[in-house]
Structure formats: C-alpha cells, structure tokens
Amino acid sequence: MAAPSSSLAKAALLLCLAVALAPSLGRAQTFPVTQCAADRFRSDLGCTAGDVSITGIKLAPGGPTSCVGGTSVTADLDITVNFSTPDRWDIGIFLVNDGKPPMAMSSNGGAAVCSVGVLPTTAPFLDLDGASIGIPADTCGDGNGRINGNTGSGVFRMTGVPVRCQAINLSGGNLYIPFVVSWDNQSSPSGSTCRSNADPVPNTKSKCNSPNTTVATEVAYGTVPVVVLPQITKTNNTPNATMGGTSVYTVVITNTTGVSLSGASFADPAITGLNVTGVSCAAGGGATCPAGLTVAGVQGAGVTLATMPVNSTLTFTLTGTVTAAAGATLTNTASVSVAGQSNTASDTDQVLPRITVRAQTTGGTAAFNYTGTNGVGTFSLNTATANPQTSTTFNATALNTATTITQTPPALWTVGSASCTDGSSSFGSLSGNVLTLAASDLTAGRNIVCTFNNRPLGADLAVTAAVNTPVPTAGNTVTFTLTVTNLGPDPTTGAVLTGASLPAGYTLLSSTASQGTYSAGTWTIGALPVGGTVTLTITARVNDRDVAPAASAYSFTTTASSNLADTVTANNSATASVTPPVPRLSFVKVADRTTARPGDVITYTITVTNTGTGSARSVIMLDPLDEYVAMGLNAYGTNVAFSSTDSTPASGLTMPAPAYSNSSTTWTAYTATSGGGGAPAGYDNNVRQWRLPMNGTLRPGGSLTVRFQTRIK
C-alpha cells in the first residue's frame, strides 16, 4: 500500500484531535435563564438575518383582554415561528419582560429580563443535531423550510410570560411585546450542545431576527389584542365618611400606555348614599380637559377625553355630601374606558356610626343634661317638651372606639335603665349615670339610638300595726307595735310616720322607737335604706267606756311618708285598734227546793256577773212573781226583804231599796205592806214584780249575789 499523502495525514490528525476533544466541546456556556439575547451575546445585536422569524403572537384562550399601561401582565402565548429554506439549529425565542429594546444590551438601555423559550424536538419542529445523529444531549428544537408539510411554519406555546403593558406606534393601542428569535447556523457539536432555555444565543450578532418597529407589518408580529389602558387612581379627603359630611374625591387619569391616547372616556357613576354636587378638571403634561363637564355627564354615560399625550394627566375633583342612605361602607368607583375595555379605581370609606340620645321619663317630667365622648356633644333634653325627647344625631369621630354618654339628672330623679339599639339588637352597659358602648358596638354605618329611662327617686314605705291583746279588758295595758319598711327602689332620708296619737280610749304609758323620735303622735324616722325596717312600740292603758263612749276612740290610723315619691299608696297606712270594752251580764237564779206545798217558804238566790271587758252601769235586777206566791218582806230582818253577797274584789255594786209593782204586765208602783192582800204577816199577796236598781258600777269580772223569799199560797 502506498503511504498516505501529507494532506491526508494532516486531516487524520485533525479528526483524531476532534474526537479527543469532543467531551470538552460538548456543552457551551450556560446563561441565566431570564438573560436576554444581547446580554448573552455580550454585544448589541444587528438581527438582520431572516433565516428564522416570528410572524405572529397570539393569546392562548382565556388570556387577558386589557392591561394597565406601565404595569406587568402575564399571559400564555402561542408563537408562530417561520423558517426559510436552510437548516437552522437551537432556536431561541426571547420575549422581553421589561418592555425595553430587545437588541440592545441592558447596559446600553436594552432589555434586561426576558422569558426565554426553546423549540421542542417534536413535530412540526425537528431534531437535526440531537439523537438523530448520535448526540442525545442536545434537546433544543431545530427547523427548516420543509417542516409542517413544507410550510416552514409551526406554533410554539410559552406559558406564564410576564410582559410590560405598553403600546407603541403602529400597535393600534394594543399590547406590543418586543422579541428576538436567535439560532445557530451549525449543528452540534460544531456549534454547541443546547439542553435548555439557559443555552440559546445568536451564533453571530446578525443570526437573529426582531421586528422593525417603523414597519406596520412587522409591528403586527409582536402585537396581541390586549387593549393598553391608562392608569386611573381615586382618593378622597377623609378615611371615613360622616352622614351629612362633605367628601371630596380626586380622580387622576395618567396616560401610561406608551403612545398618544385618543377616544378614551371617563365615568364616575352615582351611588346610593352620596349626592355629588360638583365636578371640576385640571390638566397636566399637555392634556386638555373635556369641554362642558357636568355631574350628570360624569355620572351618566361618561365624558369623552381629548387626546392625551404620553404621561399627561387629567385630574377630576368631585364634591359630594354623604346622605342618610349610606350603609356601612361608601364605595365610589370611577373608570376610564378605551375600545370597550375599562380600568377602574375605587375609594371605599367606612361610614362612621351615628348616635342619637333620647330621654324618657315615667312619673313626671324633668330636664336632663348630657355629655359624651367620640363625637357625642354636650346638650340638654326636657321631657316636658316631648316624652321621650330626642337629641340631634351625632356622628362618631372614630370607629371601633369605646364611647360613653353621661346623664346628669335633676334633684330627686334617677336613671332607672339605659341601653342602645340599632334596630336589631340591644347593647350598652349602665353604671351609675354613665352609659358605655363597647368598642365593638361602634361599627361602620350603624345607626345607634340610646335611651335613658328616668324616674323620680322613690321609696315605697309599707306600714304595719299590731297589738298584743286585740280584745283587752278596760284598765289593762296593751302594746302597739308599728313598723315602717322601705320597699325601695331608693333609700330615703326623710321618713316620717304620722297619726300615731292615742285617742281617748287609751292612756299613754310609754313608747320606744328603734330609730328616730316619737312625740305628739309623730314618729320622725329619718334615713331608711332600701329593705330597712324600723319599729315603734307604744304601751297604753285601755280606758273604759265612761271615758271613751265612742267605739272609734279605740282605733287610730298611722301613715308613713318621706321626701321621695311613693307610687304605691295602698301600703302607706295601717290601723291600730282593739275591740272596745263591752260589759256582758250573766244572771243565775236558783231555788233552795225543787217542790213546794202551800204554806212552804222558798228562798231564791240570784247572781249577776259581768263577764265582759267593760264595766256595767245602771244595772237593774228585777223579777216577776206569779200569782201563787206572796213576797216575803221580813226575810232578813224587819222590812228587810233582800240580802246580798259581794265578790272579791268588790263588784262595785251596792244594794238599793227595792221597788214593787202590783201588776205583772206593766210596772205599777206599789208599796208593799205586811199582810197585804190577806197574806200572813211579813208577806204581801199583791206584789207581782220587784226591782233593784243597783248603785255603782259592775266591774268586769265582778259579781253580786242577791237572795229573797216567797211563800206558796
């Protein structure tokens, strides 16, 4: 065999070197995954080649329809990649996130952050330098003019791509996404092995493609149908709204779209609880306020804005009054609209709660003074004017803040209860004269009505009267016990019991009061707490009926009162009484024999006893005699017809001279004589009645026994 030529030997040597060095050349430099093409290439790019291009970017279904200029918007994008005839490898797609020029280095004002994508190696794209030629490490897709049925075009989706919301000239006010597509014009390993989106980089500064933003057709490649809206803000002059207060709203529209803006409209619809009375406009940065600006126009269909230069502003000021219809919050929303899409800004104010105070009285009318915290002022209410009388409504000055309302009542008045309501629940705690609302009660929009229920200070004084001996005997002593109890609701300092003078039926012996002084029938008690009971005992002798002949002289009624009102009058008085002394006579008549014959003498014994409680006066003993007996005239001595025996102690009666009647039916005075009517000596047949009108008074318990004789005819 002939020796190889020197050129063949050199080629073999280069091949060996390539094989030997293949592992070290198998992977190129790896870049930060969000680094843009120019920064990866380390030079501004020319991107003059057209081997690979992006001819359209569309939103994946469900993507945004608008964005606010100057902000970031995230979307899933379907990117149409177009190849010319030759093979091109390791395609890199750089979608600019920050909206800056895509072909300049960030240090030169170009894009600094990009979403970087690589094509898949599956259809319609190709794997020209990977597993198909024995280099499985290369996983970045390739392509040429023959892909996808020789159309040279395929669609690749990138998800979650954040881009700056901006429009440019020729994008028609829609979102424009700057981009660069790069490639390698050599396959691996002659180029470099591409494994992920950290690897793509233009092979040369011209091996890339980016739209010319002065050419409408190329601008269309990076334009997506997302309307770029101006920025709008809305604020007002207070963090909280007050009913009846004024709210001044400031709406600022700034053209942040990146291009001159025309055809926009501004609206601020009416809301419940706010009555807008005025609107004005101020322009800045070359903008012009709309002519004929009215509240009706702003709150209706809106007003059309004149063309706004980039970064110019329109500032609208709306002045309104918060009405009683406001709820817990007052949300006012303004909008700026472009091409059927709107950007809105809202201001939400919490409506400060409103507090109304009412005074109500029972048992009379009076004037009350009030002071409060958290916006509740100083004022007076008089229930003589209206009952209840209602204050003006106060707007609280702070939300979720404990609030107190202090009532000062007039003398001899007090607050019985106090509470607040919002119409659905009751709340508030009363301590003394101070009504406290917890911080949790002062919530937004609450209409609070607090009522103080007042009453006169009162002491229900209950009187009782008792006697130890309800049925006494004249001359004996009795003890009356009088009590006064304060049943409330308030303590009193001026309790007094009147009417405690003893009537003629009694003689005062002594008195003892547990509190205060008793004199001339009046018991001055003084202070008496709620539930307190005081006692007055009066000891007296019961007089007989000769001193107090009327029954009313044994009864007296006492009445309690104080310096406070007493609405329960049924128990203010009590009557102390005993059963008046009354004599009760008992007569007992017995004979000394049960049978008799003519000529027999019968001795009769009559005992009269006072079994009552009072002395008996004008006691008369009388006895009718039948026609078959003669009255004895000398039974106990000459002309002594009667004898008597007194009780011990003495009854109080003495024997009088007897009187006689000779008629049994009527009293006919008759002078009895011995032998009268043919009777034996010492007897008188004519006596038909006798009478003894006793001298003296028969005391209670006293008795007198009288005896006389008759003879059977």
TARAHU-V242095 format. One record per run of one state. SS is the DSSP state (2 for helix, 1 for strand, 0 for the rest). FROM is the first residue (numbers start at 1). TO is the last residue. Records with the same first field share a line. If there is no record, write none. Layout:
SS = FROM-TO ; FROM-TO
This chain:
0 = 1-5 ; 22-36 ; 42-47 ; 49-51 ; 60-65 ; 69-71 ; 84-87 ; 97-100 ; 102-105 ; 109-109 ; 111-113 ; 119-125 ; 127-130 ; 134-141 ; 144-146 ; 151-152 ; 165-173 ; 177-178 ; 185-207 ; 210-215 ; 222-222 ; 230-230 ; 237-239 ; 242-245 ; 255-260 ; 262-264 ; 268-273 ; 285-294 ; 300-302 ; 305-307 ; 309-312 ; 323-328 ; 339-340 ; 352-353 ; 363-366 ; 373-378 ; 383-388 ; 396-402 ; 409-412 ; 422-425 ; 428-428 ; 432-433 ; 438-438 ; 442-446 ; 457-457 ; 468-476 ; 490-491 ; 499-505 ; 514-516 ; 520-521 ; 529-532 ; 543-550 ; 562-564 ; 566-572 ; 578-584 ; 592-600 ; 611-615 ; 618-619 ; 625-628 ; 633-642 ; 647-652 ; 655-658 ; 662-668 ; 671-675 ; 677-682 ; 685-688 ; 694-694 ; 699-702 ; 713-713
2 = 6-21 ; 37-41 ; 106-108 ; 131-133 ; 147-150 ; 216-221 ; 295-299 ; 439-441 ; 551-554
1 = 48-48 ; 52-59 ; 66-68 ; 72-83 ; 88-96 ; 101-101 ; 110-110 ; 114-118 ; 126-126 ; 142-143 ; 153-164 ; 174-176 ; 179-184 ; 208-209 ; 223-229 ; 231-236 ; 240-241 ; 246-254 ; 261-261 ; 265-267 ; 274-284 ; 303-304 ; 308-308 ; 313-322 ; 329-338 ; 341-351 ; 354-362 ; 367-372 ; 379-382 ; 389-395 ; 403-408 ; 413-421 ; 426-427 ; 429-431 ; 434-437 ; 447-456 ; 458-467 ; 477-489 ; 492-498 ; 506-513 ; 517-519 ; 522-528 ; 533-542 ; 555-561 ; 565-565 ; 573-577 ; 585-591 ; 601-610 ; 616-617 ; 620-624 ; 629-632 ; 643-646 ; 653-654 ; 659-661 ; 669-670 ; 676-676 ; 683-684 ; 689-693 ; 695-698 ; 703-712
